[in-house]
Structures are given as structure tokens and as C-alpha cells.
């Protein structure tokens, strides 16, 4: 599992970690039912505080991407075969809407935004 943390980024380290774990799951490099490294182990490997990893894991649990099982660790949840729930769709919209609005403020039109989104999807799925 390759995770790269950028300490000077404006994105908090726990968010960088959570986002990279989501991407590893999306690309299939991490699979459903796979156990993630322990908080202590991953923190040591990345050279970050254990609380940072713990916060990232809890963020993923809140999003129902992983399940934290006391004394067993964090396990990747099975991905629903019938798509996201309404709650998950609303959460995704909540995060995407400001990014799309920002893109429009920067002068991107609908075609550019869709093309950009398509290129990101291709980058993730073609790994």
C-alpha cells in the first residue's frame, strides 16, 4: 500500500490519508473485507502522529467505508452493488457543489468541468 503524505499541503494530513485510502479502494488496490494496518503501525510507517491516523480512520468509518472493530482493527466494508444510498448521494453533492461552483468562478464551462471530471475518473479507474 503506497501512501504519500505532503506535510506542507494546505489539506490536513488526516484528510490526505483518508482520501488516499478511498482512492486505493476505488482502484481495487484495497479490497472489501481487507484489514487495514493498525493505527500505530501506519502512523510509524508514515511518520505521523497516531491521532492523525485514528482521525482518518474515524472519518472513513463515518462515511461507512470502513468498520472499526475494537481490538481487531479497521476493515474495509463491502461496496454496495446497488449504488450509493440517498444519504451518501447527498453527502457527495454537499462536497462536489462548492468545487463545481469554484470551477465556474475560475471560468470553466460545463464542457470543461465534465471533461476534467472524466479525466479524473479515467486516472482512478485505469490506475
C-alpha positions as CSV (number, residue, x, y, z in Angstrom):
1,X,0.0,0.0,0.0
2,X,1.6,3.2,-1.2
3,X,0.5,6.4,0.6
4,X,2.3,9.7,0.3
5,X,1.7,12.5,2.8
6,X,2.5,16.0,1.8
7,X,3.3,17.8,5.1
8,X,3.3,21.3,3.5
9,X,-0.1,20.9,1.8
10,X,-3.0,23.1,2.9
11,X,-5.0,19.8,3.1
12,X,-4.9,18.4,6.6
13,X,-2.8,15.2,6.9
14,X,-5.7,13.1,8.2
15,X,-7.7,14.2,5.1
16,X,-4.9,13.3,2.8
17,X,-4.7,9.9,4.4
18,X,-8.4,9.3,4.2
19,X,-8.6,10.5,0.6
20,X,-5.7,8.2,-0.4
21,X,-7.2,5.2,1.3
22,X,-10.5,5.9,-0.6
23,X,-8.6,6.1,-3.8
24,X,-6.8,2.8,-3.1
25,X,-10.2,1.2,-2.5
26,X,-11.7,2.8,-5.7
27,X,-8.8,1.5,-7.8
28,X,-9.1,-2.0,-6.3
29,X,-5.7,-1.9,-4.7
30,X,-7.5,-2.4,-1.4
31,X,-10.4,-4.8,-1.3
32,X,-13.6,-5.3,0.7
33,X,-13.0,-7.2,4.0
34,X,-9.3,-6.4,3.9
35,X,-7.9,-5.3,7.2
36,X,-6.1,-2.0,7.3
37,X,-2.8,-1.6,9.2
38,X,-3.1,-0.8,12.8
39,X,-3.2,2.9,13.8
40,X,0.2,2.5,15.5
41,X,1.8,0.7,12.5
42,X,0.5,3.0,9.8
43,X,1.5,6.1,11.9
44,X,5.0,4.7,12.3
45,X,5.3,3.9,8.5
46,X,4.1,7.4,7.5
47,X,6.0,9.2,10.2
48,X,2.8,10.9,11.5
49,X,1.1,11.1,14.9
50,X,-1.2,8.1,15.8
51,X,-4.0,10.6,16.5
52,X,-3.8,11.6,12.8
53,X,-4.3,8.1,11.6
54,X,-7.0,7.5,14.1
55,X,-8.9,10.6,12.9
56,X,-8.6,9.5,9.3
57,X,-9.9,6.0,10.2
58,X,-12.8,7.5,12.1
59,X,-13.6,9.8,9.1
60,X,-13.7,6.7,6.8
61,X,-15.9,4.9,9.4
62,X,-18.3,7.9,9.5
63,X,-18.6,7.6,5.7
64,X,-19.3,3.9,6.1
65,X,-16.2,3.0,4.0
66,X,-14.6,1.0,6.8
67,X,-15.7,-0.5,10.1
68,X,-13.5,-0.2,13.2
69,X,-13.7,-3.4,15.2
70,X,-12.3,-2.9,18.8
71,X,-9.2,-5.0,19.3
72,X,-9.3,-6.3,15.8
73,X,-8.7,-3.2,13.7
74,X,-10.2,-1.4,10.7
75,X,-11.8,-3.5,8.0
76,X,-12.9,-2.2,4.6
77,X,-16.7,-2.5,4.2
78,X,-18.2,-4.4,1.2
79,X,-19.1,-1.9,-1.5
80,X,-22.8,-1.9,-2.2
81,X,-23.7,-3.4,-5.6
82,X,-26.8,-1.3,-6.0
83,X,-25.1,2.0,-5.7
84,X,-24.9,4.7,-3.1
85,X,-27.7,5.4,-0.7
86,X,-29.6,8.7,-0.8
87,X,-27.7,9.9,2.3
88,X,-24.4,9.1,0.6
89,X,-25.5,10.9,-2.6
90,X,-26.5,14.0,-0.6
91,X,-23.1,13.9,1.2
92,X,-21.3,13.6,-2.2
93,X,-23.3,16.5,-3.6
94,X,-22.5,18.6,-0.5
95,X,-18.8,18.2,-1.2
96,X,-19.0,18.5,-5.0
97,X,-21.3,21.5,-5.3
98,X,-18.8,24.0,-3.9
99,X,-16.0,22.6,-6.1
100,X,-18.1,22.9,-9.2
101,X,-19.1,26.5,-8.2
102,X,-15.4,27.3,-7.7
103,X,-14.6,25.9,-11.1
104,X,-17.3,28.2,-12.7
105,X,-15.8,31.2,-10.7
106,X,-12.5,30.3,-12.3
107,X,-14.1,30.5,-15.7
108,X,-14.6,26.8,-16.5
109,X,-17.7,26.0,-18.6
110,X,-19.8,22.8,-18.3
111,X,-17.9,21.0,-21.0
112,X,-14.5,21.7,-19.3
113,X,-15.9,20.6,-15.9
114,X,-17.3,17.4,-17.4
115,X,-14.0,16.7,-19.3
116,X,-12.0,17.4,-16.2
117,X,-14.2,15.0,-14.2
118,X,-13.9,12.3,-16.9
119,X,-10.1,12.6,-16.9
120,X,-10.1,12.2,-13.1
121,X,-12.3,9.1,-13.3
122,X,-10.1,7.6,-16.0
123,X,-7.0,8.3,-13.8
124,X,-8.6,6.5,-10.9
125,X,-10.1,3.5,-12.8
126,X,-7.1,3.0,-15.1
127,X,-4.7,3.4,-12.2
